[in-house]
Amino acid sequence: MKQIALQDYSVCIGNMWAELQNVVDFNSVSKCFVLVDSTTKEFCLPKFLELSRLKPDAIIEIPAGETFKTIDTCQHVWNELFLNQADRQALVINLGGGVVGDLGGFAASTYKRGIKFIQVPTTLLSQLDASIGGKVGVDFLGLKNALGVFKNPSAVFIFPGFYETLSDRQLKSGYAEALKHALIADKNMWEEIKGISDLRSIEWVEFLEKSLLIKKRIVENDPFEKGPRKALNFGHTIGHAIESIALDTDSALLHGEAVLLGMIAESFIASEKGILSKEELQDITDSLSRYVDFEFDIQNRDMIHNLIKGDKKNEGDRIMCTLLNSIGQYAINQEISLEEINRGLNYLEKQFNLKNA
Ligand SMILES: NC(=O)c1ccc[n+]([C@@H]2O[C@H](COP(=O)([O-])OP(=O)(O)OC[C@H]3O[C@@H](n4cnc5c(N)ncnc54)[C@H](O)[C@@H]3O)[C@@H](O)[C@H]2O)c1
């Protein structure tokens, strides 16, 4: 097992079941609840109960999927906690992807002014992206993560054995986050991981540790996202907009898929601005394109522009973005224009031979 120590909790990776038991014992909990969604109930809960040997007081189930990351679902979790007489010493273990982790963390942080929770993320994306940083919350009025707080869990436990039931598409979406970590902070790691095509052959424990150490370094320098933490938004200004327009279509994109496209377009913009070399742009484009085996549509430029104009990273009317200076080095608060965004999108169209290119 590998352990990454953060300021007030640890992330344990690999065969972490004994340590999970220790953390539960150490917190002298009155009652233990496991939160699952309908899919992780089927695929992850049996494994979790067998390997952890925990005997939860109740399993709380929510429907699977982002559409259920709402205050209504949260209310269901609060109800279940009340019905099961959870007091302030109760513990919630969130067993699932980012939706279960964000919603369960938020429900626990607000129940009776806050009870403890443990994250057991079961998708690669949530393990890499949500296990460090203390962000929990729900979507509201169609806006992602509009309600939430910063609250750290008591611990995070990452078990790569959960990938057995994860689709290749989900695995690749999570892998995009590792590629992002390498691009913003670790050129050597980029060279090691940019060409891996058989993701199932990866030695996950070392891989996850390396990638999470990058996130730890960035988040610990800036816990409330005032400065350097914006580095993690690389690929997200354009990526989020592409993800949002795909949401209402038959071909919704996974988060990591949209971020792959965002990273290519934003690297083009950095190269046009003269801050990223043409050679590195080519390397990034060639390497990331290998993982783009899905269809996407970026024709509705007005909608993309409007979404980007509403991005919470902007300063007034100025669209602010994180760009790369070079592979392994980022620059935050870079202003980009709608024309530059258009050219970045044109570059994507050309790269993938889309209709209007
Ligand atoms: N808190 C943070 O810092 C942070 C960071 C990144 C993303 N997020 C949030 O995470 C969410 C996206 O995460 P996600 O991709 O994990 O989504 P998700 O939780 O919806 O999981 C995706 C799907 O995979 C299923 N699943 C989970 N584990 C599985 C397994 N081992 N085998 C088979 N199926 C499994 C889930 O039931 C779900 O249907 C978004 O809501 C995003 O906002 C939060």
The ligand as an SDF file (V2000), in Angstrom:
LIG
                    3D

 44 48  0  0  0  0  0  0  0  0999 V2000
  -14.7320   17.0770   -5.9280 N   0  0  0  0  0  0  0  0  0  0  0  0
  -13.8780   17.2260   -6.8900 C   0  0  0  0  0  0  0  0  0  0  0  0
  -12.7880   17.7750   -6.7310 O   0  0  0  0  0  0  0  0  0  0  0  0
  -14.2140   16.6820   -8.2500 C   0  0  0  0  0  0  0  0  0  0  0  0
  -13.2260   16.5800   -9.2220 C   0  0  0  0  0  0  0  0  0  0  0  0
  -13.5580   16.0440  -10.4530 C   0  0  0  0  0  0  0  0  0  0  0  0
  -14.8510   15.6340  -10.7270 C   0  0  0  0  0  0  0  0  0  0  0  0
  -15.7970   15.7580   -9.7450 N   0  0  0  0  0  0  0  0  0  0  0  0
  -17.1840   15.3410  -10.0130 C   0  0  0  0  0  0  0  0  0  0  0  0
  -17.1850   13.9480  -10.2850 O   0  0  0  0  0  0  0  0  0  0  0  0
  -18.2490   13.6430  -11.1720 C   0  0  0  0  0  0  0  0  0  0  0  0
  -17.7090   12.8010  -12.2830 C   0  0  0  0  0  0  0  0  0  0  0  0
  -17.1040   11.6550  -11.7290 O   0  0  0  0  0  0  0  0  0  0  0  0
  -17.3080   10.1940  -12.3270 P   0  0  0  0  0  0  0  0  0  0  0  0
  -16.8820   10.1770  -13.7370 O   0  0  0  0  0  0  0  0  0  0  0  0
  -16.7010    9.2530  -11.3690 O   0  0  0  0  0  0  0  0  0  0  0  0
  -18.9090   10.0880  -12.3810 O   0  0  0  0  0  0  0  0  0  0  0  0
  -19.9760    9.1250  -11.7060 P   0  0  0  0  0  0  0  0  0  0  0  0
  -19.8860    9.1480  -10.2510 O   0  0  0  0  0  0  0  0  0  0  0  0
  -21.2700    9.4900  -12.3060 O   0  0  0  0  0  0  0  0  0  0  0  0
  -19.5310    7.6900  -12.1990 O   0  0  0  0  0  0  0  0  0  0  0  0
  -19.7140    7.3400  -13.5450 C   0  0  0  0  0  0  0  0  0  0  0  0
  -20.5450    6.0630  -13.6870 C   0  0  0  0  0  0  0  0  0  0  0  0
  -19.7200    4.9550  -13.3640 O   0  0  0  0  0  0  0  0  0  0  0  0
  -20.3710    4.1370  -12.4020 C   0  0  0  0  0  0  0  0  0  0  0  0
  -19.3190    3.4990  -11.6280 N   0  0  0  0  0  0  0  0  0  0  0  0
  -18.5790    4.0170  -10.6280 C   0  0  0  0  0  0  0  0  0  0  0  0
  -17.6250    3.1590  -10.2630 N   0  0  0  0  0  0  0  0  0  0  0  0
  -17.7710    2.0540  -11.0240 C   0  0  0  0  0  0  0  0  0  0  0  0
  -17.0770    0.8200  -11.1090 C   0  0  0  0  0  0  0  0  0  0  0  0
  -16.0070    0.5800  -10.3690 N   0  0  0  0  0  0  0  0  0  0  0  0
  -17.5180   -0.0970  -12.0030 N   0  0  0  0  0  0  0  0  0  0  0  0
  -18.5710    0.1680  -12.8200 C   0  0  0  0  0  0  0  0  0  0  0  0
  -19.2610    1.3230  -12.7870 N   0  0  0  0  0  0  0  0  0  0  0  0
  -18.8540    2.2600  -11.9070 C   0  0  0  0  0  0  0  0  0  0  0  0
  -21.2460    5.0830  -11.6370 C   0  0  0  0  0  0  0  0  0  0  0  0
  -22.2830    4.4030  -10.9940 O   0  0  0  0  0  0  0  0  0  0  0  0
  -21.7340    6.0030  -12.7510 C   0  0  0  0  0  0  0  0  0  0  0  0
  -22.8070    5.3990  -13.4160 O   0  0  0  0  0  0  0  0  0  0  0  0
  -18.8380   14.9620  -11.6150 C   0  0  0  0  0  0  0  0  0  0  0  0
  -20.0040   15.2240  -10.9020 O   0  0  0  0  0  0  0  0  0  0  0  0
  -17.7650   15.9800  -11.2470 C   0  0  0  0  0  0  0  0  0  0  0  0
  -18.2900   17.2600  -10.9690 O   0  0  0  0  0  0  0  0  0  0  0  0
  -15.4980   16.2500   -8.5270 C   0  0  0  0  0  0  0  0  0  0  0  0
  1  2  1  0
  2  3  2  0
  2  4  1  0
  4  5  1  0
  4 44  2  0
  5  6  2  0
  6  7  1  0
  7  8  2  0
  8  9  1  0
  8 44  1  0
  9 10  1  0
  9 42  1  0
 10 11  1  0
 11 12  1  0
 11 40  1  0
 12 13  1  0
 13 14  1  0
 14 15  2  0
 14 16  1  0
 14 17  1  0
 17 18  1  0
 18 19  2  0
 18 20  1  0
 18 21  1  0
 21 22  1  0
 22 23  1  0
 23 24  1  0
 23 38  1  0
 24 25  1  0
 25 26  1  0
 25 36  1  0
 26 27  1  0
 26 35  1  0
 27 28  2  0
 28 29  1  0
 29 30  1  0
 29 35  2  0
 30 31  1  0
 30 32  2  0
 32 33  1  0
 33 34  2  0
 34 35  1  0
 36 37  1  0
 36 38  1  0
 38 39  1  0
 40 41  1  0
 40 42  1  0
 42 43  1  0
M  CHG  2   8   1  16  -1
M  END
$$$$
